[in-house]
Amino acid sequence: MEYFAGIDIGSTAVKVAVMDDDRQIIGSKVAKTGALVYKNAQTAFLSLLTEIGLQRKDIAYLTTTGYGRKLFEDADETISEITANAIGAKQVGKPFGTIRTIINIGGQDSKAISLDEDGNVSNFAMNDRCAAGTGRFLDMAARNLEIETTDLGEFHYNAQGTPAAVNATCAVFAESEIIGLLGKGHGREEIVKGIHFSIAKRTIRLVKRVGVKELLYFDGGPALNKGLVASLEDELGKRLVIPEFPQVTTAFGAAIIGQESYQYEQEEKEQLSPKPEKQSIELAEHYKSTLDPSFSKTVGSDCGTSSCSNC
């Protein structure tokens, strides 16, 4: 059994996925990127291997992706996160049908990726200029509301009144707006629901730039937020496919690409490898027989050929 690993090094989190020959994920891990990018990524990778009972030598091919992919010097290959995300979503989404649109919300950016019927990237759009509408924006909002980011979904569903209007398109201004809403007596639940709808509207505008085609796949850490999922589905009027482990889709895609690269390299090695000794001897004998008929292993006639109508 051979194993393949993918590491997605994002701005806020490192995601690692290890799969087997059958493209089944046998382990995954999410850790903070931090300032020491390579060290933290390496630690997360080796820690995962220990957890699943593997060693570094068991990994046939390692592929990195994400903004910090080139900082991981031990990788066999680096790949764009757009491509890796598309490959991962195509594989994970198979039980649901053909994925045509991917919504990815990361720590500091959000992406919309359009796929053709074969799962190839046909178009994409990205918002990486402002943290509004990203995972970091949700972290900031939770901090100001004095709740855990993981509790945002629950607060969303506990809202009794009308969602508070959060209109700021800049993360800095949105933070001030949230503080202002608290000061005016708005409940945290209604503010959370308003934040989710604000992010959903901003994200849908991005998706419309590449075209809304079903099936739609939502991944990235914020896909764990059921309140945000509900807001996106409400704005789209369509259901979203949510993977079991939405944070590692891109790392999984990198591992798949690594497997394909590894198999291609193995095929090339086989084609270039020396022929077996027996086959080499047979080829040499055949070549010599074309130059010296008397060398032929067949029984020769009087004229020196293996067969002759005149003899």
C-alpha positions as CSV (number, residue, x, y, z in Angstrom):
1,M,0.0,0.0,0.0
2,E,1.3,3.4,-0.9
3,Y,0.2,6.7,0.7
4,F,0.1,10.2,-0.6
5,A,-0.1,13.5,1.4
6,G,-1.3,17.0,0.6
7,I,-0.6,20.1,2.7
8,D,-2.6,23.2,2.2
9,I,-0.7,26.1,3.8
10,G,-3.2,28.9,4.2
11,S,-2.8,32.4,5.8
12,T,-4.4,31.3,9.1
13,A,-4.4,27.5,9.1
14,V,-2.4,24.5,7.8
15,K,-4.5,21.6,6.6
16,V,-3.0,18.2,6.0
17,A,-4.6,15.2,4.4
18,V,-3.2,11.7,3.9
19,M,-4.9,9.2,1.5
20,D,-4.3,5.6,0.3
21,D,-4.1,4.1,-3.2
22,D,-7.9,4.1,-3.4
23,R,-8.1,7.8,-2.7
24,Q,-9.6,7.3,0.7
25,I,-8.6,9.8,3.3
26,I,-7.1,7.9,6.2
27,G,-6.2,11.0,8.3
28,S,-6.4,14.8,8.3
29,K,-5.3,17.6,10.6
30,V,-5.8,21.3,10.9
31,A,-3.3,23.5,12.8
32,K,-2.5,27.2,13.0
33,T,-0.1,28.6,10.4
34,G,1.5,31.1,12.8
35,A,4.7,33.1,12.0
36,L,6.9,30.0,11.7
37,V,5.2,28.7,8.6
38,Y,7.5,25.8,7.7
39,K,8.0,24.6,11.2
40,N,4.3,24.6,12.0
41,A,3.4,22.9,8.8
42,Q,6.1,20.2,9.3
43,T,4.9,19.7,12.9
44,A,1.3,19.2,11.8
45,F,2.3,16.8,9.0
46,L,4.6,14.6,11.2
47,S,2.0,14.7,14.1
48,L,-0.7,13.4,11.7
49,L,1.6,10.6,10.5
50,T,2.2,9.5,14.1
51,E,-1.6,9.6,14.8
52,I,-2.4,7.3,11.9
53,G,0.6,5.0,12.5
54,L,2.8,6.0,9.5
55,Q,6.3,7.3,9.1
56,R,7.7,9.9,6.6
57,K,9.2,7.1,4.5
58,D,5.7,5.6,4.0
59,I,4.6,8.7,2.0
60,A,5.3,8.0,-1.6
61,Y,4.6,11.6,-2.7
62,L,4.0,14.9,-0.9
63,T,2.3,17.9,-2.6
64,T,1.8,21.4,-1.1
65,T,-0.6,24.1,-2.0
66,G,-1.9,27.4,-0.6
67,Y,-0.2,30.7,-0.2
68,G,2.8,29.2,1.7
69,R,3.3,26.1,-0.6
70,K,6.7,27.2,-1.7
71,L,8.0,27.6,1.9
72,F,7.7,23.8,2.4
73,E,11.0,22.7,1.0
74,D,10.4,18.9,1.5
75,A,7.6,18.8,-1.0
76,D,7.9,16.7,-4.2
77,E,5.6,19.2,-6.0
78,T,3.7,22.5,-5.5
79,I,0.3,23.2,-7.0
80,S,-2.1,26.2,-7.2
81,E,-4.8,26.1,-4.6
82,I,-7.5,26.8,-7.3
83,T,-6.5,23.5,-9.1
84,A,-6.2,21.6,-5.9
85,N,-9.5,22.8,-4.6
86,A,-11.2,21.8,-7.9
87,I,-9.7,18.3,-7.9
88,G,-10.6,17.7,-4.2
89,A,-14.2,19.0,-4.6
90,K,-14.7,16.8,-7.7
91,Q,-13.6,13.7,-5.8
92,V,-15.4,14.4,-2.5
93,G,-18.6,15.5,-4.4
94,K,-18.9,12.3,-6.5
95,P,-21.6,10.7,-4.2
96,F,-23.8,13.8,-4.7
97,G,-23.3,14.3,-8.4
98,T,-21.2,16.5,-10.7
99,I,-19.9,19.6,-8.9
100,R,-20.1,22.7,-11.1
101,T,-19.5,25.6,-8.7
102,I,-17.2,25.8,-5.7
103,I,-17.6,28.4,-2.9
104,N,-14.5,28.6,-0.8
105,I,-14.2,30.9,2.2
106,G,-10.7,30.9,3.7
107,G,-9.0,32.8,6.5
108,Q,-8.3,36.0,4.5
109,D,-9.9,35.5,1.1
110,S,-12.9,34.0,-0.6
111,K,-13.1,32.3,-4.0
112,A,-15.7,31.2,-6.5
113,I,-14.7,28.5,-8.9
114,S,-16.6,27.3,-12.0
115,L,-16.0,23.8,-13.3
116,D,-17.0,22.3,-16.6
117,E,-18.8,18.9,-16.9
118,D,-15.4,17.1,-16.7
119,G,-14.5,18.9,-13.5
120,N,-11.9,21.2,-15.0
121,V,-11.6,24.8,-13.9
122,S,-13.3,27.0,-16.5
123,N,-13.4,30.3,-14.5
124,F,-12.7,31.7,-11.1
125,A,-13.0,34.9,-9.1
126,M,-11.3,35.8,-5.9
127,N,-11.6,38.4,-3.2
128,D,-8.3,38.8,-1.4
129,R,-8.2,42.5,-0.9
130,C,-10.4,42.8,2.2
131,A,-11.0,40.5,5.1
132,A,-14.7,41.3,5.1
133,G,-16.6,38.1,4.2
134,T,-13.8,35.8,5.3
135,G,-13.0,33.5,8.2
136,R,-10.9,36.2,9.9
137,F,-14.0,38.5,9.7
138,L,-16.0,35.9,11.6
139,D,-13.3,35.6,14.2
140,M,-13.3,39.3,14.7
141,A,-17.0,39.4,15.0
142,A,-17.1,36.6,17.6
143,R,-14.3,38.3,19.6
144,N,-16.3,41.6,19.7
145,L,-19.5,39.7,20.7
146,E,-17.5,37.8,23.3
147,I,-18.5,34.4,22.0
148,E,-16.6,31.5,20.4
149,T,-16.4,31.4,16.7
150,T,-17.7,27.8,16.8
151,D,-20.8,29.1,18.6
152,L,-21.8,31.5,15.8
153,G,-24.1,29.0,14.2
154,E,-26.0,28.3,17.4
155,F,-26.5,32.1,18.0
156,H,-27.8,32.4,14.5
157,Y,-30.6,29.9,15.1
158,N,-31.4,31.4,18.5
159,A,-32.2,34.8,17.0
160,Q,-35.8,35.8,17.7
161,G,-36.0,39.2,16.1
162,T,-35.1,40.7,12.7
163,P,-31.4,40.3,11.8
164,A,-29.4,43.4,12.5
165,A,-28.3,45.2,9.4
166,V,-24.5,45.0,8.9
167,N,-23.8,47.1,5.8
168,A,-20.1,47.9,6.0
169,T,-18.1,46.5,3.2
170,C,-14.8,46.9,5.1
171,A,-13.8,44.6,8.0
172,V,-12.5,47.6,10.0
173,F,-15.8,49.6,9.6
174,A,-17.8,46.4,10.2
175,E,-16.1,46.0,13.5
176,S,-17.1,49.5,14.5
177,E,-20.6,48.8,13.2
178,I,-21.0,45.7,15.4
179,I,-19.8,47.6,18.5
180,G,-22.3,50.3,17.6
181,L,-25.2,47.8,17.3
182,L,-24.3,46.3,20.7
183,G,-24.4,49.8,22.2
184,K,-27.9,50.4,20.7
185,G,-29.2,47.3,22.5
186,H,-29.4,44.8,19.7
187,G,-29.1,41.2,20.8
188,R,-26.0,39.2,19.9
189,E,-28.1,36.6,18.2
190,E,-29.7,39.1,15.8
191,I,-26.2,40.7,15.1
192,V,-24.8,37.3,14.3
193,K,-27.6,36.5,11.9
194,G,-27.1,39.9,10.3
195,I,-23.4,39.2,9.9
196,H,-24.1,35.9,8.2
197,F,-26.5,37.5,5.7
198,S,-24.0,40.3,5.0
199,I,-21.3,37.7,4.2
200,A,-23.7,35.7,2.2
201,K,-24.7,38.6,0.0
202,R,-21.1,39.6,-0.5
203,T,-20.2,36.0,-1.4
204,I,-23.1,35.5,-3.9
205,R,-22.0,38.6,-5.8
206,L,-18.6,36.9,-6.2
207,V,-20.2,33.6,-7.3
208,K,-22.4,35.4,-9.9
209,R,-19.2,36.6,-11.6
210,V,-18.4,33.0,-12.6
211,G,-21.9,31.8,-13.0
212,V,-24.2,29.9,-10.6
213,K,-24.4,26.3,-11.8
214,E,-25.5,23.3,-9.8
215,L,-24.2,21.4,-7.9
216,L,-22.7,24.0,-5.6
217,Y,-20.0,22.9,-3.2
218,F,-19.1,25.0,-0.1
219,D,-15.8,24.4,1.6
220,G,-13.3,26.1,3.9
221,G,-13.5,26.5,7.7
222,P,-16.6,28.7,7.6
223,A,-18.5,25.9,6.0
224,L,-18.7,24.4,9.5
225,N,-20.9,27.3,10.5
226,K,-24.4,26.1,9.9
227,G,-25.8,29.6,10.3
228,L,-23.7,30.9,7.4
229,V,-24.6,27.8,5.3
230,A,-28.3,28.6,5.9
231,S,-27.8,32.2,4.9
232,L,-26.0,31.3,1.7
233,E,-28.6,28.8,0.7
234,D,-31.3,31.4,1.5
235,E,-29.6,34.0,-0.8
236,L,-29.0,31.5,-3.5
237,G,-32.3,29.7,-3.4
238,K,-30.3,26.4,-3.8
239,R,-28.9,23.7,-1.6
240,L,-25.2,23.5,-1.0
241,V,-23.1,20.3,-0.8
242,I,-21.1,20.5,2.5
243,P,-18.3,17.9,2.8
244,E,-17.7,16.1,6.1
245,F,-14.3,17.8,6.5
246,P,-14.6,21.1,4.6
247,Q,-11.3,22.5,5.7
248,V,-9.2,19.7,4.0
249,T,-10.8,19.6,0.5
250,T,-7.9,21.5,-1.0
251,A,-5.2,19.4,0.8
252,F,-7.0,16.3,-0.4
253,G,-6.9,17.6,-4.0
254,A,-3.2,18.2,-3.7
255,A,-2.7,14.6,-2.5
256,I,-4.7,13.3,-5.6
257,I,-2.5,15.4,-7.9
258,G,0.5,14.0,-6.2
259,Q,-0.7,10.5,-6.8
260,E,-1.1,11.2,-10.5
261,S,2.4,12.7,-10.7
262,Y,3.9,9.8,-8.9
263,Q,2.2,7.2,-11.2
264,Y,3.4,9.1,-14.2
265,E,7.0,9.1,-12.9
266,Q,6.8,5.4,-12.3
267,E,5.6,4.7,-15.8
268,E,8.5,6.8,-17.2
269,K,11.0,4.9,-15.1
270,E,9.7,1.6,-16.4
271,Q,10.0,2.8,-20.0
272,L,13.6,4.0,-19.5
273,S,14.7,1.1,-17.4
274,P,17.2,-1.5,-18.9
275,K,15.7,-4.5,-20.6
276,P,15.9,-7.8,-18.8
277,E,19.1,-9.8,-19.6
278,K,17.3,-12.6,-21.4
279,Q,15.5,-10.1,-23.7
280,S,18.7,-8.3,-24.3
281,I,20.5,-11.5,-25.4
282,E,17.6,-12.4,-27.8
283,L,17.7,-8.9,-29.3
284,A,21.5,-9.2,-29.8
285,E,21.3,-12.6,-31.4
286,H,18.5,-11.3,-33.7
287,Y,20.6,-8.3,-34.7
288,K,23.7,-10.4,-35.4
289,S,21.7,-12.9,-37.4
290,T,20.8,-10.2,-39.9
291,L,24.5,-9.4,-40.4
292,D,25.8,-13.0,-40.4
293,P,23.4,-15.6,-41.7
294,S,25.6,-18.4,-40.5
295,F,24.9,-17.2,-36.9
296,S,21.2,-17.9,-37.3
297,K,19.9,-20.4,-34.8
298,T,17.7,-22.1,-37.4
299,V,19.1,-24.9,-39.5
300,G,20.7,-23.5,-42.6
301,S,20.6,-24.7,-46.1
302,D,23.6,-25.2,-48.4
303,C,23.5,-21.5,-49.5
304,G,23.7,-20.3,-45.9
305,T,20.1,-19.2,-45.5
306,S,17.5,-20.7,-43.3
307,S,15.4,-21.7,-46.3
308,C,16.0,-21.6,-50.0
309,S,13.8,-22.9,-52.8
310,N,16.9,-23.6,-55.0
311,C,18.5,-26.0,-52.6
